[in-house]
Amino acid sequence: MTTELGRLIARRIALTGPISLADFMAEALGHPRLGYYRKALPVGAAGDFTTAPEISQMFGELLGAWLAERWLAMGRPSTVTLVELGPGRGTLMADALRATRGVPGFHAAIDLHLVEINEQLRALQGPALAAYEPTWHARFDDVPEGPLLLVANEFFDALPVRQFEKTARGWTERMVGLSDDGSLRLALAPGVSPFASALPDAPVGAQAELCEAGLALASAIGERLQRFAGWALIVDYGHDGALGASLQAVRGHRGADILDRPGETDLSAHVDFAALARATGGPTFGPVRQGDFLRRLGIAERAKALKARATEAQRATIDAASARLIAPDQMGTLFRVLAVGDDRSAAPAGFSDTPSD
């Protein structure tokens, strides 16, 4: 069973030939009218996935403290552009700003900008962050220039990826074409990919992914930080340069075929943090495991403070949420944290166990 968007994609392929998985993913997620992130309400129990800010307020509070400390390290600029890429329901930013109200001068300096293409989510972010008068953008490039603080939680994993397989001929790209019955199917392109030079040497049968959009965005962020000063914090699930094919589909909190029901299915791929770090062109810290990062920022102490004024049932909920965020068998190891900075500030907290942390 397909969708209106699936039929449009099939028609495009019939007219112009097979398309890359990156092109398919861009259409499936970002088509102006039918794309998943244009029309769905994907976050939460009723959506297709749940993010860390929705699990516990502690996540946003600790990230907020990190951002405020970076503002102090920058020398307390009188104006700082605070940006969140893909803010979801606005929960992370609302928690971050609530937790930093006591930092003298920080909120007065903030100019809040949200990069979001989903109108339903914008409608939720508005009330949650109304006190801070946010401005919305469809792209990071549209954010005003100036000293920058940026956070991106589970944003880079949704950017389109190309997939490749190493054959006897060399690296070939996996494309989306049509079966005899007109349905979408995957097949390898006949020749060696022009992207082969960007991929490492590997044995026949190896698979790899390349996220051009993610690398371009990381480069733009790094360039902005070097020009105007600032820091960016990227939190996502991923790896450090490992080969493999990670693109996956989720619908209704369950796995699905990546070509099934385009526009109604979430698509994401593991983030190559090593490649992102290189693309920024500036100082980077990490990636470190999310569990280690949150422990270093004091999640245990924050949980203890919350439990001190909580009911027994609430204490159990706080413990369960903390475990979900930091336990190795939950989000603690799979999710990584990367900081990108300028070359003018001291090293940030969260990336080392040394006392300076």
C-alpha positions in Angstrom: 0.0 0.0 0.0 1.5 3.3 -1.0 0.7 7.0 -0.5 0.1 10.1 -2.7 3.7 11.0 -2.1 4.8 7.5 -3.0 2.9 7.7 -6.3 4.6 11.1 -7.0 8.0 9.7 -6.4 7.3 6.6 -8.6 6.1 9.0 -11.4 9.3 11.0 -11.1 11.4 7.8 -11.3 9.4 6.6 -14.3 10.1 9.9 -16.1 13.7 10.6 -15.1 15.2 7.3 -13.9 16.3 6.0 -10.5 17.1 8.5 -7.7 19.5 8.3 -4.8 18.3 7.3 -1.3 19.2 10.9 -0.3 16.8 12.3 -2.9 14.1 9.8 -1.7 14.7 10.7 1.9 14.5 14.5 1.2 11.2 14.0 -0.6 9.8 11.6 2.0 10.6 13.9 4.9 10.6 17.4 3.4 8.2 17.5 0.5 6.5 20.9 0.8 3.0 19.5 1.1 3.3 15.8 1.8 6.6 15.3 3.6 6.6 13.6 7.0 8.2 16.6 8.8 5.9 19.0 7.0 2.6 17.6 8.2 3.1 15.0 10.9 3.2 15.5 14.7 6.0 13.0 15.2 7.2 13.6 18.8 5.6 11.9 21.8 3.4 8.9 22.6 1.0 9.7 19.7 3.9 10.1 17.3 6.6 7.9 16.0 9.4 8.6 18.5 10.1 10.1 21.9 13.2 12.3 22.5 15.2 12.9 25.6 13.6 16.2 26.5 10.2 14.5 26.6 11.6 11.8 28.9 12.7 14.2 31.7 13.1 17.9 32.4 16.6 17.1 33.7 17.9 16.8 30.1 16.9 20.3 29.1 17.9 21.8 32.4 21.4 20.4 32.2 21.8 21.5 28.6 20.6 24.9 29.6 23.2 25.2 32.3 25.9 24.1 29.7 24.7 26.9 27.3 24.7 29.5 30.1 28.2 28.5 31.2 29.4 28.9 27.6 27.9 32.4 27.4 29.9 33.2 30.5 33.0 31.7 28.9 32.4 33.9 25.9 32.7 37.0 28.1 29.0 37.7 28.5 28.2 39.2 25.1 25.4 41.7 25.4 23.5 39.9 22.6 23.8 36.2 21.7 21.8 34.4 19.1 20.4 31.3 20.8 19.4 28.7 18.2 17.7 25.3 18.4 17.6 23.1 15.3 14.4 21.0 15.2 13.0 22.1 18.6 10.2 19.5 18.7 7.5 20.7 21.1 9.8 23.3 22.5 10.3 21.2 25.7 14.1 21.2 25.7 14.4 25.0 25.2 11.6 25.7 27.8 13.4 23.6 30.4 16.8 25.1 29.5 15.5 28.7 29.9 13.6 28.0 33.1 16.7 26.5 34.6 18.9 29.5 33.7 16.7 32.3 35.0 19.1 32.9 37.8 22.2 33.5 35.6 22.6 37.3 35.8 22.3 39.0 32.4 21.9 35.7 30.4 18.2 36.0 29.5 18.5 39.7 28.7 21.2 38.8 26.1 19.3 36.1 24.4 17.8 36.5 20.9 15.9 33.2 20.4 15.7 31.6 17.0 14.1 28.2 16.1 14.8 26.3 12.9 11.6 24.3 12.2 9.6 23.4 9.1 6.7 21.7 10.7 3.8 24.1 11.2 2.1 21.9 13.8 5.2 21.9 15.9 5.7 25.6 15.5 2.2 26.0 16.9 3.3 24.1 20.0 6.6 25.9 20.4 5.0 29.3 20.3 3.1 29.0 23.6 5.9 27.1 25.3 8.4 29.8 24.5 6.2 32.9 24.2 8.0 34.8 27.0 11.2 34.7 24.9 9.6 36.0 21.6 11.2 33.4 19.3 11.7 33.9 15.6 11.3 30.9 13.3 13.3 29.9 10.2 13.2 27.1 7.7 17.0 26.9 7.4 20.0 27.7 9.6 21.3 29.9 6.8 18.5 32.3 7.5 19.5 32.8 11.2 20.9 36.3 11.8 24.7 36.6 12.2 26.4 37.3 15.5 27.7 35.5 18.6 26.0 32.1 18.6 24.8 29.4 21.0 23.3 26.5 19.2 21.8 23.2 20.3 20.7 20.3 18.0 19.1 17.3 19.7 18.2 14.5 17.3 18.4 16.7 14.2 21.3 15.5 12.2 20.0 11.9 12.1 17.0 13.0 10.0 19.1 14.6 7.2 19.3 12.7 3.9 22.0 10.1 3.4 23.4 8.3 0.4 24.1 4.6 0.7 26.9 2.7 -1.0 28.1 -0.9 -1.4 31.6 -2.1 -2.2 31.5 -4.4 -5.2 34.3 -5.9 -7.3 34.2 -2.8 -9.5 34.4 -0.4 -6.5 32.0 1.7 -4.4 28.6 1.7 -6.1 25.5 3.7 -4.9 22.3 2.2 -3.8 19.4 3.8 -5.7 15.6 3.8 -5.6 14.0 2.5 -8.7 10.8 0.7 -9.8 9.9 -2.9 -9.8 8.0 -4.4 -12.8 4.7 -3.8 -10.9 5.6 -0.1 -10.5 6.4 -0.3 -6.7 9.6 1.3 -5.3 12.6 -0.9 -4.9 16.3 -0.7 -4.1 19.1 -1.5 -6.6 22.7 -0.8 -7.1 23.8 1.7 -9.8 25.6 0.0 -12.6 28.9 2.0 -12.4 31.4 3.2 -9.8 30.0 6.1 -7.8 31.6 9.6 -8.3 31.6 9.7 -4.4 33.9 6.7 -4.2 36.9 9.0 -3.5 35.2 10.2 -0.3 34.8 6.7 1.0 37.5 4.6 2.7 39.0 1.4 1.4 37.0 -1.6 2.4 36.4 -5.2 1.4 33.8 -6.3 -1.2 30.4 -6.4 0.4 31.0 -3.5 2.8 28.4 -0.8 3.1 28.7 2.9 3.8 26.7 6.1 4.2 27.4 9.7 3.4 25.3 12.6 4.6 26.2 15.6 2.4 23.5 17.8 4.0 24.9 17.1 7.5 28.4 17.9 6.5 27.4 21.1 4.8 25.4 22.2 7.9 28.3 21.4 10.2 30.6 23.4 8.0 28.2 26.4 8.1 27.9 26.2 11.9 31.7 26.0 12.3 32.2 28.9 9.9 29.7 31.0 11.9 31.4 30.2 15.2 34.8 31.2 14.0 33.6 34.5 12.5 31.4 35.6 15.4 32.4 33.4 18.4 30.1 30.9 20.2 29.4 27.3 20.8 27.3 24.5 19.4 26.1 21.3 21.1 25.1 18.4 18.9 23.3 15.4 20.6 22.3 12.4 18.5 22.7 8.7 18.1 25.6 7.6 15.9 29.2 6.4 15.5 32.7 7.6 15.0 33.4 6.9 11.4 32.2 3.2 11.3 31.2 1.6 8.0 27.7 0.2 7.6 24.2 0.9 6.5 22.1 2.4 9.3 19.1 4.0 7.6 16.0 2.9 9.4 12.2 3.6 9.3 9.8 4.0 12.2 6.0 4.3 12.1 3.9 4.3 15.3 7.0 3.5 17.4 7.6 0.3 15.4 10.1 -0.5 12.7 9.0 -0.3 9.0 10.4 -0.7 5.5 12.3 2.4 4.5 10.4 2.6 1.2 7.0 1.9 2.7 4.4 4.7 2.8 6.6 7.7 2.1 5.5 10.8 3.9 3.9 8.8 6.7 7.1 7.1 8.0 10.0 8.6 9.9 13.4 8.0 8.4 16.7 8.4 10.2 20.3 7.3 10.0 23.2 7.1 12.5 25.3 10.3 12.6 29.0 10.0 11.6 30.4 12.3 14.4 34.0 12.0 13.1 32.9 13.4 9.8 30.9 16.1 11.4 33.8 17.2 13.6 36.1 17.4 10.6 33.5 19.4 8.6 33.2 22.1 11.3 36.8 23.2 10.7 37.2 24.4 14.2 37.8 23.2 17.8 35.6 20.2 18.7 35.2 18.3 21.9 33.9 14.7 21.9 32.0 12.9 20.9 31.3 11.4 24.3 28.6 9.1 25.4 25.4 10.9 26.5 25.4 9.0 29.8 28.9 10.3 30.6 28.1 13.8 29.5 25.0 14.0 31.7 26.8 12.5 34.7 29.6 15.1 34.4 27.0 17.9 34.3 25.4 16.6 37.5 22.3 14.6 36.6 22.6 12.5 39.8 22.6 15.6 41.9 19.7 17.1 40.0 17.7 13.9 40.3 18.4 13.9 44.1 17.1 17.5 44.4 13.9 16.7 42.5 13.3 13.6 44.5 13.7 15.5 47.8 10.3 17.2 47.2 8.6 14.4 45.3 6.1 11.7 46.2 7.2 8.0 46.2 5.6 7.5 42.8 7.3 10.6 41.4 10.7 9.5 42.8 10.3 6.2 40.9 9.5 8.1 37.7 12.6 10.3 38.2 14.8 7.3 38.7 13.4 5.6 35.6 13.9 8.7 33.5 17.4 9.1 34.7 18.2 5.5 33.9 16.7 5.8 30.4 18.9 8.9 29.7 22.2 7.5 31.0 22.1 3.7 31.3 24.4 1.9 28.8 21.7 -0.4 27.6 19.3 2.5 26.9 20.3 6.0 25.6 23.5 6.4 27.6 25.9 4.7 25.1 24.2 4.9 21.7 23.6 8.7 21.9 26.7 10.8 21.6 27.4 14.5 22.4 29.7 16.7 20.3 30.7 20.3 21.2 31.9 22.7 18.5 33.4 26.0 19.6 35.4 29.1 18.7 39.1 29.4 19.6 38.6 32.1 22.2 36.9 30.3 25.1 38.1 27.8 27.7 37.2 24.1 27.2 33.6 23.2 28.0 32.2 21.1 30.8 31.0 17.5 30.1 33.8 16.2 28.0 36.4 15.2 30.6 36.6 13.8 34.1 39.3 16.3 35.1 38.6 18.8 37.8 38.3 21.6 35.2 35.1 19.9 34.2 
